[in-house]
Amino acid sequence: MTIATETNSSATVELFKKYVIPNYNRYPVNLVRGEGSWVWDSEGHRYLDLFPGWGCNLLGHCPPAVVQAVQDQVATLIHVPNTWHMDVQGRWAQLLSEHSFGGQAFFCNSGTEANEAAIKLARLHATKGRYKIITFEGGFHGRTLGSLTATAQPKYHEGLGPLVAGFTYAPYGDLAAVEKLIDDETCAIMIEPIQGEGGVRIPQADFLPGLRRLADQHGLLLIFDEVQTGCGRTGHWFGYQYFGVTPDVMTLAKALCGGIAGGAMLARREVAASLRPGMHAATFGGNPIAARAGIATLETIAHDNLLDSAQQLDKLFRRRLESLRANCELVRDVRVAGVMIGVELTLDGAPVVKKCLERRLLINCTHGTVIRLLPAMNLTTEQAEEGCDILIQAIQESAGG
Ligand SMILES: *Cc1c(COP(=O)(O)O)cnc(C)c1O
């Protein structure tokens, strides 16, 4: 049997039609190569990518330090199980701990797995009879059944019941509602410090401190799902630092390994102690390749001052998009936290995404009306201005009909 090596977009679309389960809406474009914030299709067209890797490629496509680390590691040791020690996993955990609140790490391969670990840890750590977890409307925590139940969005639950027992939902931003939901069986509050999929929703300044206070009063764990806000996205190492509110447990994935699959849960040492041998596992979790990629990602962010770059990009996007809002009634709100950017429109955002794709700019629309950008921290000023030019024009043209 031969597999075609020359690819083109229409042949690839045909392959997918025949052999790949159609559980994603895909653009009819076959991407073959990437470098920084540029990506190319099989016809040789170049695109400016302001949504690289759905938030995973926080250092852009093929960051050289990650490429080098993975190439080196793959020729040295690809995988050994977690019955052995491996220095790279240990050093990775140390770096994450030192850049955050000093906890210990459990490694897995994705965001939903990191959240499953946090859900299990919350129940294992709780005193007898406590098992309920409060999560938030519009949140997103992943697609496996525990994380899916934590995801308080009915559209993702359709047809999948019965779900996991023990989750209760509060409106995002509503402290009084959270307080009402807490009872003798509650063990944790789990939240994204900024809702990503839910439309880049940034909470009011008193909300996360209020949750911290409630958690402390009632002996609950505060779990931050930082799968999207983590690893520099907000211009701080982690989203919790952006708000100055420290959780007990934090989950990471997406950008954690600079585009290589990887996930992690960090927990305060006293909490982590509740996870003992045999209670949880992930076969590929913390494997040497992910570990090397994870270390290279953190080192690149530090070495290249990318937290500063993200803060500069924050200002640039804020300036451009706020001035659009002032002049365009289609723009309802602009929300920016580092390189996490939402533009809420008064109408469906899908046609704007399509217009941008025609002009070779890759963006995303979430929650129907929110244009979402998750650009790389090392996006250049020229690329950012060019992306804003195209996006702003696409939005303004939508006003014309
Ligand atoms: C993407 C995402 C997840 C799920 O991550 P997967 O790696 O797709 O399982 C969970 N939480 C948040 C906040 C996310 O953005």
The ligand as an SDF file (V2000), in Angstrom:
LIG
                    3D

 15 15  0  0  0  0  0  0  0  0999 V2000
   -8.8700   23.6060   26.3840 C   0  0  0  0  0  0  0  0  0  0  0  0
   -9.2620   23.6350   27.8140 C   0  0  0  0  0  0  0  0  0  0  0  0
   -9.4560   22.4510   28.5450 C   0  0  0  0  0  0  0  0  0  0  0  0
   -9.3620   21.0940   27.9090 C   0  0  0  0  0  0  0  0  0  0  0  0
   -8.0700   20.7880   27.5010 O   0  0  0  0  0  0  0  0  0  0  0  0
   -7.8230   19.5020   26.5730 P   0  0  0  0  0  0  0  0  0  0  0  0
   -6.3300   19.4420   26.4770 O   0  0  0  0  0  0  0  0  0  0  0  0
   -8.5200   19.7350   25.2640 O   0  0  0  0  0  0  0  0  0  0  0  0
   -8.3910   18.3380   27.2930 O   0  0  0  0  0  0  0  0  0  0  0  0
   -9.7490   22.5660   29.8850 C   0  0  0  0  0  0  0  0  0  0  0  0
   -9.8540   23.7700   30.4920 N   0  0  0  0  0  0  0  0  0  0  0  0
   -9.6670   24.9190   29.8220 C   0  0  0  0  0  0  0  0  0  0  0  0
   -9.7630   26.2280   30.5560 C   0  0  0  0  0  0  0  0  0  0  0  0
   -9.3860   24.9000   28.4640 C   0  0  0  0  0  0  0  0  0  0  0  0
   -9.2250   26.0530   27.7940 O   0  0  0  0  0  0  0  0  0  0  0  0
  1  2  1  0
  2  3  1  0
  2 14  2  0
  3  4  1  0
  3 10  2  0
  4  5  1  0
  5  6  1  0
  6  7  2  0
  6  8  1  0
  6  9  1  0
 10 11  1  0
 11 12  2  0
 12 13  1  0
 12 14  1  0
 14 15  1  0
M  END
$$$$
